Amino acid sequence: MIVRRFQAAVRDSLRHLPAVALLGPRQVGKTTLAHAVAGSQKSVYLDLESPLDREKLSDPTYYLLEHRDHLVIIDEVQRMPELFAILRGLIDRGRREGKKTGRFLLLGSASVDLLRQSETLAGRIAYIELPPFDVLDLPASKTTQLWVRGGFPESYLARNDGASVAWRHNFIRTYLERDIPQLGPRIPATTLQRFWTMLAHVQGGLFNAAQLARGLAVDGKTIARYLDLMVDLMLVRRIQPFQANIGKRLVKSPKVYVRDSGILHALLNIGDRESLLGHPIVGSSWEGFVIENLIAAAPSNMLPMFYRTAVGAEIDLLFEHPRHGLWAIEIKRGLSSNPERSFYAACEDLKPAKRFLVNAGSERRALDRHTEAIGLQDLANVIAAL
């Protein structure tokens, strides 16, 4: 069993707060991690997709008070948004009675923004996003397998590439035909799959709603709604451009990535490493893989962005940290690659505190006075240490 590093963060948050929301897409390992966190302490698990468990919460206040001495784990909590107001009252009541921490562990397949539309638990809850497996969960020798198959446990741990691809296709179909309709949106599965596949084809590109709208024969507002849904479900990453008054014409459209590289490859019918290396998407796939891993490693106050000017100066990934300033990251797969001239031009504009070129190797070396070549796992460790 692979021990997730987020387990310690969840335990620590429960020691300090009454509630923790562990968020992530379906099948990412939230339930397994929750049971590991509970360990041998008294706990009760409720799955809101189960009619029996939903029946237990027909009178939620009574049931939860009966289990006030347990860690209550509630799975798929976004399916019962009215529960948040009740939890708020129970948490405040528990605080008055001296029960201040470790009450509720909420598991959700929707983003923080979506959950915050429900009754606020501000000051009472910590939100922790659990991504698929990443390079800090696994040895460096497994990075290529992780890139090809993606980080969903069932896909990564499959007995061979064929079984992994089959699992991912089933995952996509289940999300489109069952999970998304249960959340409310009435969008035909075929339409949403075409949209998801179109995003895969333009992985890492600027979001062009008009172009996608023409391809699906819908309007731009509908495309924006589809994108919001995929972002809320934590299946697609939307990265905003860096904006500053520096006398340059800056790109204002966000960049969009299918978050899990294995799902990206399944959408494009890429089955193994050799097929991936010969595919036109290989560079964009590696870029998205690196970005997801670095964002997963970064502290929550380290904001990811990108930088691009109208004349082509560009930084693939830009982190802004309140104490450490701007970090500029160029992403290349080749071991002997050097940053593009556009990267140096962008660095002249922004004067970042740190400059890195991330490649697929493990050697760390200086490229010039300001820029360092570094492997993905090493940079992830550097960022995580912040």
C-alpha positions as CSV (number, residue, x, y, z in Angstrom):
1,M,0.0,0.0,0.0
2,I,1.3,3.5,-0.9
3,V,1.1,5.8,2.1
4,R,-0.1,9.2,0.9
5,R,1.8,12.2,2.3
6,F,-1.5,14.1,2.8
7,Q,-2.4,11.7,5.6
8,A,-0.3,13.6,8.0
9,A,-1.8,16.9,6.9
10,V,-5.4,15.6,7.5
11,R,-4.5,14.3,11.0
12,D,-2.8,17.5,11.9
13,S,-5.8,19.6,10.8
14,L,-8.2,17.4,12.8
15,R,-6.0,18.0,15.9
16,H,-6.6,21.7,15.5
17,L,-10.1,22.1,14.0
18,P,-13.5,20.4,14.4
19,A,-13.9,19.6,10.7
20,V,-11.7,18.8,7.7
21,A,-13.0,18.5,4.1
22,L,-10.9,16.2,2.0
23,L,-11.6,17.0,-1.7
24,G,-10.6,15.3,-4.9
25,P,-12.1,13.6,-8.0
26,R,-13.7,10.2,-7.7
27,Q,-11.5,7.2,-7.3
28,V,-8.5,9.3,-6.2
29,G,-8.3,7.4,-2.8
30,K,-10.2,9.7,-0.4
31,T,-12.1,6.9,1.3
32,T,-8.9,4.8,1.8
33,L,-7.1,7.7,3.2
34,A,-10.0,8.6,5.5
35,H,-10.0,5.1,7.0
36,A,-6.3,5.3,7.5
37,V,-6.6,8.6,9.3
38,A,-9.3,7.2,11.5
39,G,-7.1,4.2,12.5
40,S,-8.1,2.6,15.7
41,Q,-10.0,5.6,17.1
42,K,-13.8,5.4,17.4
43,S,-15.3,6.4,14.0
44,V,-18.4,6.0,11.9
45,Y,-18.5,6.1,8.1
46,L,-21.4,7.3,6.1
47,D,-21.6,7.2,2.3
48,L,-24.3,9.6,1.0
49,E,-24.6,7.6,-2.2
50,S,-26.0,4.7,-0.1
51,P,-29.8,4.9,0.5
52,L,-29.2,3.2,3.9
53,D,-26.7,5.8,5.0
54,R,-28.9,8.6,3.8
55,E,-31.7,7.1,5.8
56,K,-29.6,7.2,8.9
57,L,-29.4,11.0,8.4
58,S,-33.1,11.5,8.0
59,D,-32.8,13.2,11.4
60,P,-29.1,14.3,11.1
61,T,-29.0,16.3,14.3
62,Y,-30.1,13.3,16.4
63,Y,-27.9,10.8,14.6
64,L,-24.7,13.0,14.8
65,L,-25.3,13.8,18.5
66,E,-25.5,10.1,19.1
67,H,-22.0,9.8,17.7
68,R,-20.5,12.9,19.2
69,D,-17.6,10.9,20.6
70,H,-16.8,9.5,17.2
71,L,-14.9,10.8,14.2
72,V,-17.8,11.0,11.7
73,I,-16.6,10.4,8.1
74,I,-19.2,11.6,5.6
75,D,-18.5,10.6,2.0
76,E,-19.8,12.5,-1.1
77,V,-20.9,15.3,1.2
78,Q,-21.8,17.6,-1.8
79,R,-24.9,15.4,-2.3
80,M,-26.4,16.8,0.9
81,P,-25.7,20.5,1.0
82,E,-28.3,21.1,3.7
83,L,-26.0,19.2,6.0
84,F,-23.5,22.1,6.3
85,A,-25.9,24.3,8.3
86,I,-26.5,21.4,10.7
87,L,-22.8,20.7,11.1
88,R,-22.2,24.4,11.8
89,G,-24.7,24.3,14.7
90,L,-23.3,21.0,16.1
91,I,-19.7,22.3,15.9
92,D,-20.6,25.4,17.8
93,R,-22.5,23.4,20.4
94,G,-19.6,21.0,20.7
95,R,-17.2,23.9,21.3
96,R,-19.3,25.2,24.2
97,E,-19.2,21.7,25.7
98,G,-15.4,21.4,25.3
99,K,-15.4,19.2,22.2
100,K,-13.4,21.5,20.0
101,T,-11.5,19.3,17.5
102,G,-11.6,16.2,15.5
103,R,-15.4,15.9,14.9
104,F,-16.0,15.5,11.2
105,L,-14.1,14.4,8.2
106,L,-16.0,15.3,5.0
107,L,-15.1,13.7,1.7
108,G,-16.2,15.5,-1.5
109,S,-15.8,15.2,-5.3
110,A,-16.3,18.9,-5.9
111,S,-14.1,21.9,-5.5
112,V,-13.8,24.2,-2.5
113,D,-15.6,26.9,-4.5
114,L,-18.5,24.6,-5.1
115,L,-18.7,23.5,-1.5
116,R,-18.5,27.1,-0.2
117,Q,-21.8,27.8,-2.0
118,S,-23.3,25.8,0.8
119,E,-23.6,27.0,4.4
120,T,-20.2,28.4,5.4
121,L,-18.1,26.7,8.0
122,A,-15.4,29.4,7.9
123,G,-13.1,29.2,11.0
124,R,-14.4,25.7,11.7
125,I,-13.0,23.7,8.8
126,A,-9.8,23.1,6.8
127,Y,-10.0,22.2,3.1
128,I,-7.4,19.8,1.8
129,E,-7.3,18.7,-1.8
130,L,-6.1,15.2,-2.5
131,P,-4.7,14.8,-6.0
132,P,-3.9,11.5,-7.7
133,F,-0.6,10.0,-6.9
134,D,2.3,12.4,-7.7
135,V,6.1,12.3,-7.8
136,L,6.3,12.9,-4.0
137,D,4.3,9.8,-3.3
138,L,6.5,7.5,-5.5
139,P,10.2,6.8,-6.2
140,A,11.8,8.7,-9.0
141,S,12.2,5.5,-11.0
142,K,8.4,5.4,-11.4
143,T,8.0,8.9,-12.9
144,T,7.6,7.7,-16.5
145,Q,4.9,5.1,-15.5
146,L,3.1,7.8,-13.5
147,W,3.2,10.2,-16.5
148,V,1.9,7.6,-19.0
149,R,-0.8,6.1,-16.8
150,G,-1.7,9.0,-14.6
151,G,-2.0,9.1,-10.9
152,F,-5.4,7.5,-10.2
153,P,-4.5,4.5,-8.0
154,E,-6.5,1.9,-10.0
155,S,-4.9,3.1,-13.3
156,Y,-1.3,3.5,-11.9
157,L,-1.4,0.1,-10.1
158,A,-3.0,-1.8,-13.0
159,R,-1.2,-5.1,-13.9
160,N,-0.3,-3.8,-17.4
161,D,-0.9,-0.8,-19.7
162,G,-3.9,-2.4,-21.3
163,A,-5.7,-2.9,-18.0
164,S,-4.8,0.7,-17.1
165,V,-6.2,2.1,-20.3
166,A,-9.4,0.0,-19.8
167,W,-9.9,1.4,-16.3
168,R,-9.4,5.0,-17.5
169,H,-12.0,4.6,-20.4
170,N,-14.4,3.2,-17.9
171,F,-13.7,6.1,-15.5
172,I,-14.5,8.6,-18.2
173,R,-17.7,6.9,-19.2
174,T,-18.9,6.5,-15.6
175,Y,-18.2,10.2,-14.9
176,L,-20.1,11.3,-18.0
177,E,-23.1,8.9,-17.8
178,R,-23.6,8.7,-14.0
179,D,-21.7,11.0,-11.8
180,I,-22.1,14.4,-13.5
181,P,-25.9,13.9,-14.1
182,Q,-26.3,13.1,-10.3
183,L,-24.8,16.5,-9.6
184,G,-27.5,18.3,-11.4
185,P,-26.3,19.5,-14.9
186,R,-28.4,18.1,-17.7
187,I,-25.7,17.9,-20.3
188,P,-25.7,15.1,-22.9
189,A,-22.8,12.7,-22.2
190,T,-21.7,12.7,-25.8
191,T,-21.5,16.5,-25.8
192,L,-19.5,16.7,-22.6
193,Q,-17.1,13.9,-23.9
194,R,-16.5,15.9,-27.1
195,F,-15.8,19.0,-25.0
196,W,-13.4,17.1,-22.8
197,T,-11.6,15.6,-25.8
198,M,-11.4,19.0,-27.5
199,L,-9.7,20.3,-24.4
200,A,-7.3,17.3,-24.5
201,H,-6.3,18.2,-28.1
202,V,-5.5,21.8,-27.1
203,Q,-3.7,20.8,-23.8
204,G,-1.9,23.8,-22.4
205,G,-3.3,26.2,-24.9
206,L,-5.1,29.5,-24.3
207,F,-8.8,29.0,-23.7
208,N,-10.6,30.0,-26.8
209,A,-14.3,29.8,-26.1
210,A,-15.4,30.9,-29.5
211,Q,-13.3,28.2,-31.2
212,L,-14.7,25.5,-29.0
213,A,-18.2,26.8,-29.3
214,R,-18.0,26.5,-33.1
215,G,-16.8,22.9,-32.8
216,L,-19.8,22.0,-30.5
217,A,-22.4,24.2,-32.2
218,V,-23.2,26.0,-29.0
219,D,-22.6,29.6,-27.7
220,G,-19.7,30.9,-25.8
221,K,-21.6,31.1,-22.5
222,T,-22.4,27.4,-22.7
223,I,-18.7,26.6,-23.3
224,A,-17.8,28.7,-20.2
225,R,-20.4,26.8,-18.2
226,Y,-18.9,23.4,-19.4
227,L,-15.5,24.6,-18.4
228,D,-16.6,25.8,-15.0
229,L,-18.2,22.3,-14.4
230,M,-15.0,20.4,-15.3
231,V,-12.9,22.7,-13.1
232,D,-15.3,22.3,-10.2
233,L,-15.1,18.5,-10.6
234,M,-11.3,18.9,-10.4
235,L,-10.8,17.2,-13.8
236,V,-9.5,20.3,-15.6
237,R,-7.0,22.9,-14.4
238,R,-7.6,26.6,-15.4
239,I,-4.4,28.7,-14.8
240,Q,-4.8,32.4,-14.9
241,P,-2.2,34.7,-16.5
242,F,0.0,37.0,-14.5
243,Q,-1.3,40.5,-14.6
244,A,0.7,43.6,-13.7
245,N,1.2,47.1,-14.9
246,I,4.6,46.7,-16.5
247,G,4.0,48.6,-19.7
248,K,3.6,45.4,-21.8
249,R,0.5,44.0,-23.6
250,L,-0.2,40.8,-21.7
251,V,-2.4,37.8,-22.6
252,K,-5.6,37.8,-20.6
253,S,-7.0,34.4,-21.5
254,P,-6.4,31.5,-19.1
255,K,-4.5,28.3,-20.0
256,V,-6.4,25.0,-19.7
257,Y,-5.1,21.5,-18.9
258,V,-6.7,18.1,-18.4
259,R,-5.3,17.6,-14.9
260,D,-4.4,13.9,-14.9
261,S,-2.0,12.9,-17.6
262,G,-3.5,9.3,-17.8
263,I,-7.0,10.7,-18.5
264,L,-5.5,13.0,-21.1
265,H,-3.9,10.1,-22.8
266,A,-7.1,8.0,-22.7
267,L,-9.1,10.8,-24.2
268,L,-6.6,10.9,-27.1
269,N,-6.5,7.0,-27.3
270,I,-2.8,6.9,-26.4
271,G,-2.2,3.5,-24.8
272,D,1.5,3.3,-23.8
273,R,4.8,5.1,-23.6
274,E,5.9,4.4,-27.2
275,S,2.6,5.7,-28.6
276,L,2.9,8.8,-26.4
277,L,6.5,9.6,-27.5
278,G,5.4,9.6,-31.1
279,H,2.3,11.7,-30.6
280,P,2.2,15.5,-31.3
281,I,0.8,16.1,-27.8
282,V,3.9,14.7,-26.0
283,G,5.3,18.1,-25.2
284,S,2.1,19.5,-23.9
285,S,1.4,16.3,-22.0
286,W,4.7,16.6,-20.2
287,E,4.1,20.3,-19.5
288,G,0.7,19.6,-17.9
289,F,2.2,16.6,-15.9
290,V,4.9,18.8,-14.5
291,I,2.6,21.7,-13.6
292,E,0.1,19.4,-11.8
293,N,2.9,17.8,-9.8
294,L,4.4,21.1,-8.8
295,I,1.0,22.6,-7.8
296,A,0.3,19.5,-5.7
297,A,3.7,20.0,-3.9
298,A,3.2,23.8,-3.4
299,P,1.8,25.3,-0.2
300,S,-1.6,26.8,-0.5
301,N,-0.3,30.4,-0.4
302,M,2.0,29.8,-3.4
303,L,-0.2,30.9,-6.3
304,P,0.3,29.3,-9.8
305,M,0.1,31.5,-12.9
306,F,1.7,31.8,-16.3
307,Y,3.1,34.8,-18.1
308,R,2.8,35.7,-21.8
309,T,3.0,38.9,-23.7
310,A,1.5,39.8,-27.0
311,V,5.0,39.7,-28.6
312,G,5.8,36.2,-27.3
313,A,7.7,36.5,-24.1
314,E,6.6,33.6,-22.0
315,I,7.0,31.7,-18.7
316,D,5.3,28.3,-18.6
317,L,4.6,28.4,-14.9
318,L,5.0,31.3,-12.5
319,F,4.7,30.8,-8.7
320,E,4.2,33.8,-6.4
321,H,5.0,33.3,-2.7
322,P,4.4,36.0,-0.1
323,R,7.9,35.6,1.3
324,H,9.9,34.1,-1.5
325,G,8.7,36.3,-4.4
326,L,8.2,35.1,-8.0
327,W,9.6,31.8,-9.2
328,A,9.8,31.3,-13.0
329,I,9.7,27.8,-14.4
330,E,10.4,26.7,-17.9
331,I,9.4,23.1,-18.8
332,K,11.3,20.9,-21.2
333,R,11.3,17.2,-21.6
334,G,14.8,16.8,-23.2
335,L,17.8,16.5,-20.9
336,S,20.0,18.8,-23.0
337,S,17.3,21.5,-23.6
338,N,17.9,25.1,-22.7
339,P,15.4,27.8,-22.0
340,E,13.9,29.5,-25.0
341,R,14.7,33.2,-25.8
342,S,11.1,34.0,-24.9
343,F,11.7,32.7,-21.3
344,Y,14.7,35.0,-20.9
345,A,12.7,38.0,-22.3
346,A,9.9,37.3,-19.8
347,C,12.4,37.1,-17.0
348,E,13.8,40.5,-18.0
349,D,10.3,41.9,-17.6
350,L,9.5,40.3,-14.2
351,K,12.9,39.9,-12.5
352,P,11.9,36.7,-10.7
353,A,13.7,35.7,-7.5
354,K,14.2,32.1,-8.8
355,R,14.5,30.6,-12.3
356,F,14.3,26.9,-13.1
357,L,14.3,24.7,-16.1
358,V,12.5,21.4,-15.3
359,N,13.4,18.4,-17.4
360,A,12.9,14.6,-17.3
361,G,16.3,14.0,-15.7
362,S,17.7,13.9,-12.2
363,E,20.8,16.1,-12.5
364,R,20.8,19.5,-11.0
365,R,23.1,22.1,-12.5
366,A,23.5,25.8,-13.2
367,L,22.7,26.9,-16.7
368,D,23.7,30.5,-16.1
369,R,24.0,33.0,-13.3
370,H,20.3,33.0,-12.6
371,T,18.9,29.8,-14.0
372,E,19.1,26.2,-12.8
373,A,18.3,22.9,-14.6
374,I,16.5,20.5,-12.2
375,G,14.5,17.3,-12.3
376,L,10.8,17.3,-11.5
377,Q,11.0,15.4,-8.3
378,D,13.9,17.6,-6.9
379,L,12.0,20.8,-7.7
380,A,8.8,19.3,-6.1
381,N,10.8,18.7,-3.0
382,V,12.2,22.2,-3.0
383,I,8.7,23.7,-3.3
384,A,7.2,21.4,-0.7
385,A,9.8,22.4,1.8
386,L,8.5,26.0,1.7
